[in-house]
């Protein structure tokens, strides 16, 4: 179920049923010819959904969207300021 972390403000009954996890997403400029050359133009989503989700898919206007989830898990499902920041703005873990 993907309803975003802020769903808990509207549906508090889920507070003990879900875990809030941060995510990042990037999208390219329009590159339809490159995508066609690579053979990925049909918009299907490809993902690796073990513990952390990594995915990509093409868009109808010829872009590639890439994303990942699982950088940070919230304590007590609290939305902390780091959930509004890009992972590139945060200090490296290693």
Backbone bond lengths (Angstrom), bond angles and torsions (degrees), N, CA, C in turn:
res aa  C-N    CA-C-N  psi(-1)  N-CA   C-N-CA  omega(-1)  CA-C   N-CA-C  phi
1 X - - - 1.445 - - 1.529 107.07 -
2 X 1.297 117.43 121.52 1.464 121.51 -178.88 1.519 109.41 -116.22
3 X 1.305 116.69 94.32 1.458 121.77 -178.32 1.521 112.48 -120.06
4 X 1.306 117.83 6.28 1.460 123.78 -178.13 1.524 111.31 74.52
5 X 1.310 114.14 154.79 1.456 121.05 -174.99 1.515 113.23 -62.25
6 X 1.329 116.18 -31.06 1.456 119.61 -174.71 1.525 113.19 -75.62
7 X 1.328 116.88 -0.59 1.464 119.49 177.09 1.525 111.17 -61.51
8 X 1.340 116.74 -27.45 1.465 119.72 -177.82 1.518 112.48 -63.69
9 X 1.328 116.52 -24.92 1.460 118.92 176.38 1.530 110.47 -67.41
10 X 1.309 117.75 -31.76 1.457 122.89 -178.98 1.531 113.05 -94.49
11 X 1.342 116.36 -28.14 1.466 121.04 -176.97 1.530 109.95 -129.30
12 X 1.330 118.25 71.13 1.462 120.90 -176.36 1.529 113.63 -61.95
13 X 1.314 118.15 -18.78 1.461 120.47 179.91 1.533 112.23 -64.84
14 X 1.346 117.86 -14.66 1.460 121.51 179.05 1.532 113.08 -91.83
15 X 1.322 117.62 -2.56 1.471 121.08 -173.80 1.528 112.96 -53.35
16 X 1.300 118.80 -37.76 1.466 121.80 179.99 1.525 112.64 -96.57
17 X 1.307 117.37 11.92 1.469 120.95 -176.00 1.527 113.46 -115.59
18 X 1.334 117.59 -17.40 1.464 120.75 -178.90 1.525 109.94 -127.20
19 X 1.303 115.56 165.76 1.458 121.73 174.55 1.520 107.12 -121.68
20 X 1.313 116.58 127.71 1.459 121.94 178.72 1.532 108.13 -81.32
21 X 1.336 115.69 127.44 1.457 122.91 -177.32 1.524 107.88 -130.73
22 X 1.324 117.13 138.80 1.466 120.09 178.04 1.528 110.57 -75.27
23 X 1.314 116.20 161.86 1.460 120.79 177.27 1.520 109.70 -151.83
24 X 1.311 115.40 160.89 1.463 122.32 177.34 1.517 108.29 -133.57
25 X 1.325 115.66 150.51 1.453 121.10 178.25 1.523 108.87 -144.90
26 X 1.311 115.76 144.53 1.469 121.60 175.21 1.516 107.96 -134.35
27 X 1.313 116.28 154.26 1.458 120.88 179.35 1.531 108.37 -138.64
28 X 1.319 116.25 140.22 1.459 120.40 -178.23 1.522 110.76 -82.20
29 X 1.312 115.38 170.36 1.459 120.12 167.61 1.528 106.76 -69.91
30 X 1.293 118.00 174.26 1.462 120.96 -179.94 1.529 109.45 -68.09
31 X 1.344 115.16 121.41 1.467 121.85 -179.47 1.535 110.40 -137.00
32 X 1.329 118.32 51.67 1.457 120.10 -174.62 1.528 114.61 -58.46
33 X 1.318 118.23 -35.73 1.469 119.80 -179.49 1.529 111.54 -68.65
34 X 1.327 117.34 -40.58 1.467 120.54 177.55 1.526 110.45 -64.42
35 X 1.327 116.81 -41.88 1.458 120.43 179.45 1.521 110.59 -64.35
36 X 1.326 116.23 -39.14 1.466 120.79 178.73 1.528 110.09 -63.66
37 X 1.338 116.47 -41.95 1.464 121.62 178.24 1.525 111.65 -61.54
38 X 1.342 116.04 -36.26 1.467 121.21 179.76 1.523 112.01 -81.76
39 X 1.329 117.04 -11.50 1.465 120.69 179.12 1.514 114.45 78.14
40 X 1.317 117.30 26.89 1.474 119.90 178.81 1.525 109.44 -124.41
41 X 1.305 115.90 78.92 1.466 120.22 -177.62 1.521 113.24 -124.07
42 X 1.329 117.71 1.34 1.465 118.99 -172.31 1.520 115.13 -90.93
43 X 1.332 118.17 -0.78 1.458 120.79 176.28 1.515 115.78 79.93
44 X 1.330 117.52 2.52 1.465 118.83 177.58 1.518 109.76 -66.36
45 X 1.317 115.58 145.95 1.452 121.25 177.10 1.517 109.14 -91.21
46 X 1.326 116.30 133.60 1.455 122.12 176.21 1.512 106.24 -115.55
47 X 1.347 116.65 129.11 1.453 117.82 -177.75 1.507 112.61 -145.66
48 X 1.303 114.00 157.24 1.455 124.36 172.87 1.518 103.88 -116.50
49 X 1.318 117.38 112.34 1.466 119.22 -172.21 1.524 112.81 -118.38
50 X 1.296 116.01 46.28 1.460 118.07 173.41 1.522 107.05 -69.92
51 X 1.298 119.35 -125.86 1.461 120.08 179.76 1.525 111.16 -70.45
52 X 1.331 116.60 -41.61 1.455 121.84 179.95 1.524 108.19 -113.03
53 X 1.283 116.86 139.77 1.460 121.46 -176.50 1.529 109.68 -93.96
54 X 1.326 116.10 129.17 1.458 123.20 172.43 1.522 105.60 -125.29
55 X 1.316 117.58 132.55 1.459 118.97 -175.73 1.521 111.37 -149.04
56 X 1.331 114.49 161.32 1.454 120.20 169.12 1.514 108.85 -149.52
57 X 1.311 115.69 158.07 1.457 121.87 174.72 1.515 108.40 -161.72
58 X 1.315 115.06 158.33 1.455 119.61 176.50 1.520 108.92 -92.49
59 X 1.334 114.81 159.42 1.459 120.77 178.33 1.529 109.28 -111.02
60 X 1.311 117.37 160.16 1.472 119.84 -179.47 1.532 113.89 -58.80
61 X 1.338 117.72 -26.10 1.460 119.15 -178.75 1.531 113.64 -94.98
62 X 1.347 117.33 16.55 1.461 121.05 172.38 1.513 116.09 83.69
63 X 1.313 117.11 35.24 1.467 121.59 176.24 1.523 108.70 -113.20
64 X 1.319 116.03 163.53 1.456 121.61 174.01 1.515 107.13 -115.10
65 X 1.320 116.14 125.12 1.450 122.77 179.85 1.529 107.57 -106.14
66 X 1.318 117.29 128.65 1.456 122.52 -179.89 1.522 108.89 -124.57
67 X 1.309 116.50 142.87 1.453 118.69 -179.50 1.507 112.55 -151.33
68 X 1.306 114.06 162.89 1.460 120.54 175.65 1.520 108.64 -150.29
69 X 1.272 115.92 151.01 1.450 121.76 177.32 1.511 109.71 -127.52
70 X 1.311 115.90 159.80 1.446 119.65 173.14 1.504 117.57 102.79
71 X 1.322 118.01 14.45 1.470 118.41 176.51 1.515 111.20 -63.85
72 X 1.331 116.08 -45.65 1.460 120.76 -175.63 1.523 110.35 -136.81
73 X 1.305 115.55 136.82 1.454 122.08 173.03 1.519 106.90 -104.27
74 X 1.305 117.37 137.33 1.459 119.30 -177.87 1.524 110.77 -83.18
75 X 1.310 115.42 149.52 1.460 121.22 174.94 1.518 107.52 -89.92
76 X 1.309 117.44 123.26 1.463 121.48 179.96 1.524 113.00 65.55
77 X 1.335 115.98 22.59 1.473 121.88 -178.53 1.522 113.04 56.07
78 X 1.329 116.56 28.73 1.463 120.83 176.89 1.520 109.44 -81.94
79 X 1.318 116.96 134.61 1.457 121.95 177.02 1.523 107.79 -85.63
80 X 1.316 115.20 103.36 1.461 121.02 -179.42 1.527 109.64 -92.35
81 X 1.323 117.70 164.30 1.475 120.86 -178.68 1.526 113.87 -55.55
82 X 1.336 118.48 -29.95 1.465 119.26 -178.08 1.528 112.35 -63.75
83 X 1.326 118.47 -18.64 1.455 120.52 178.55 1.529 112.32 -73.71
84 X 1.320 117.00 -12.84 1.460 120.99 177.55 1.523 111.67 -102.73
85 X 1.311 117.73 11.05 1.461 121.77 -177.77 1.523 110.40 -114.64
86 X 1.312 115.81 152.24 1.453 121.68 175.00 1.525 108.84 -72.21
87 X 1.325 117.16 147.54 1.458 120.48 176.81 1.515 111.06 -60.94
88 X 1.322 118.82 -27.41 1.458 121.44 179.49 1.526 111.67 -71.23
89 X 1.331 117.82 -17.52 1.465 121.88 177.55 1.521 113.28 -84.90
90 X 1.319 116.26 -11.37 1.465 120.57 -175.36 1.522 110.73 -95.68
91 X 1.340 117.82 152.22 1.460 119.61 178.50 1.532 111.29 -64.23
92 X 1.298 116.38 147.15 1.470 121.47 178.86 1.526 109.35 -65.37
93 X 1.331 116.08 145.39 1.463 121.21 -179.66 1.530 110.92 -82.82
94 X 1.318 117.74 -23.09 1.469 120.24 -173.30 1.503 111.09 -116.77
